[in-house]
Amino acid sequence: MSHAEPSPGSAYYFPHGSRLPFYGSASLFVLMAGAAATLNGAAAGGWILGLGGVLLAGLFFAWFGQVIRENQAGLYNDQVDRSFRMGMMWFIFSEVMFFAAFFGALFYTRQFAVPWLGGEGSKGLAGLLWPEFEAGWPTNGPAALGPRADGSFDVMKAFGLPAVNTMLLLSSGLTVTIAHHALKSGQRALLKLFLALTFLLGFSFLSIQVYEYGHAWHELGLQTGTGIYGSTFFLLTGFHGLHVLIGAIMLVVIWLRCLKGHFTPRQHFAFEAVAWYWHFVDVVWLGLFVFVYWL
Amino acid sequence: MVEAAVAMDHAGHAAPARGLTRWLTSTNHKDIGTLYLVFALVMFLVGGAMALLIRAELHAPGLQLVNPGFYNQILTVHALLMVFGAVMPATVGLANWMIPLQIGAADMALPRLNLFSFWLLFFASVLLTSTLFLPGGAPAAGWTLYPPLVLQSGSAFPVAIFSIHLMGASSIMGAINVIVTVLNMRTPGMTLLKMPLFCWAWLITAYLLIAVMPVFAGSVTMLLTDYFLATSFFNPAGGGDPVLYQHVFWFFGHPEVYIMILPAFGIVSEIIPTFARKPIFGYDSMVYAIASIAFLSFIVWAHHMFTVGMPVAGQLFFMMATMLIAVPTGVKVFNWTATLWRGSISFEPPMLFALAFLFLFTLGGLSGLMMAIAPVDLQYHDSYFIVAHFHYVLVPGAVFAIIAGVYYWLPKWTGHQYSVRLGQWHFWLTAISVNVMFFPQHFLGLAGMPRRIPDYATPFADWNAVSTIGSFVFGFAQLLFVWLVWRCARGGERATAQVWDGAHGLEWTVPSPPPYHTFATPPELR
């Protein structure tokens, strides 16, 4: 392995300019314009969106490729490492706040909006809109919105597939920790094995979620249009699933880097960043399991 | 130390690239700071032109220039551009230029991310502005984008939402960069409580940004799914509630106003000691006050919603919490005043703008205190009194502080001293016209004129005419500022390294203009 250990006293590495930020911003511009055009039903929308996706993938390859090359060249000292660590931590915090918005929406509707619609409390005036509506949870609202003609829908039971998914994600949290310890003690074979196990568990989780979504959408009458229950269910689990997908891809990337012999027992920020991210995804899931599926 | 700063190119640092390539690819904090500042100035003029159109329409009762639908669109885009395109990028530009110079760092900690933040903001602003030209026009529900009104937008709707997502991503990346730079890049010996107050203000602003921009992204995402995926977040028929949007939005929106004003506090805390020739009074309490304001900003959001119908307990809590903000803000105002006490004061343009900030921001803060009182807010709500209030804290508040900051550091950036006489002209025209423009709006609001309307009853005519005259004087006075900055960039009397005889801090130890790379080796603190 040709990894040069950076000397702690060397200077902080600053890049000499880069074309990637402009290219990346332009890619996101194309992606977002394409997404908007698709939503508006424009004929070329899908193509623009696809082009944006390809450009963005190119950005990730180029950007992370450059960072990895600089790292392998030993350009990053301890201070740079600390910058990356802080950056990743605060990025994850911003993600936490993103989910907080949706959890907040869930708690607000369950605690306030729905009971008020049922006529409860000092804002029970809202109950005058639909006097016959009985507040409860889960609900698709007084107008019983949803795909079925009779306005009924079935809920996703917590202790079926979601419980299996909980086990999968919790185990993956364990396997990534084992992989981390293996990395720190120099057991590379164990590291590769458990890292592979981690992303396989992640992809299993996603496969089950795809199946679950199909089941909900076609058989349970549970869609994004199924009132507030369907809205919170799909937005919360959907954004979580997206983050699992991102996390799993990140795990594959660092697994490939492990196969190429990257990372030392002392220097492996990328590994830790991905592990933090994976634990974050795990913790969000626990919140989802308790508040969306179970209670 | 000056020699050390000049002889910076030893580490093989590249000289700036030529022409357009420099501005597209440079990761140098000074270049990116300049990009941000120029961009903010352009957006300030574009948003300002929109404001003049609004004021021209309101010059007299009746409809004269625009139709009501377009009025609402231009009002919405004016607000979004001024907040996300002018004020915030201007403070980010100042942060980029000054934080590394103030803490003795060679650059921002994550330079590529820094440039990414800028260009993302640029493209997001293009998307946002393009909504004016799309079928159905721009969103017309005001910058708060309340449903169900905003859900009546045309095909520009997703474009506006995605532009907000991109601006949020840009802000978060910028904020992460500031936090990492301040916490990880300070020169040895500069402990947190020795840091210039501008850095402190920005550090705390960055935390606010990271905490609330994702919430804003979440709230507009719910708008998007309500529009396209049939979700019911804000639809009572499905069990949702439009008031939910207001809660989530203002959980972002209230800290957002502090995101715009805290850096302004930081700038003023740099300028007043320099021109009073005294150290800032109560440095530690200034830091604690900023932190307290930031904390309180998270628990006061529903004071924007007293009229939507909230349980009394909620109204009481948000009323009390809001009034608490007056305490740390008072600490700051009194500390600035105490810094002036027995100071040897001179009135160069930065100090003039800082002093005007001190008086006029306080005025805006006090009208805010009036609105915090829930029972009387029922009268003020959605009236021109609100418009007067937030323009007082944003224009003679945030914008004056930014202009003061530019006047303060411009000789440092360009290496030239500008015409103080011209700056004073700019100041007096601006400071008088800003009051002519906004002060009568208090009267209009108290008399009952609602906001966000293109037409109004005739009793409101006189003060509206006065306000419009003020706005045009204000608008054209800013061209003086543009000309002054342009001239200063092109040439003029050489500025010394210290520029102002009362200035202290690391940024004044490097030459004016500073070399392309400064502090490659961390400077020693005296």
Interface residues (C-beta under 8 A of the other chain):
Chain A: A11 Y12 F14 P15 H16 G17 S18 R19 L20 P21 F22 G24 S25 A26 L28 F29 M32 A33 A35 A36 L39 N40 W63 Q79 R82 S83 M86 G87 W90 F91 F93 S94 E95 M97 F98 F99 A100 A101 F102 G104 A105 Y108 T109 F112 A113 V114 W116 L117 G121 S122 K123 L125 A126 L129 T139 N140 G141 P142 A143 L145 Q223 T224 G225 T226 G227 I228 Y229 G230 S231 T232 F234 L235
Chain B: A11 H13 A14 A17 L24 T25 S26 T27 N28 A106 D107 A109 L110 P111 R112 L113 L115 F116 F118 W119 L120 F122 F123 A124 V126 L127 S155 P158 V159 F162 S163 H165 L166 A169 I172 A175 I176 N177 I179 V180 L183 N184 M185 I210 A211 V212 M213 P214 V215 A217 G218 S219 T221 M222 L224 T225 D226 F228 L229 A230 T231 S232 F233 N235 P236 A237 G238 G239 G240 D241 V243 L244 H247 V248 F251 G309 M310 P311 V312 A520
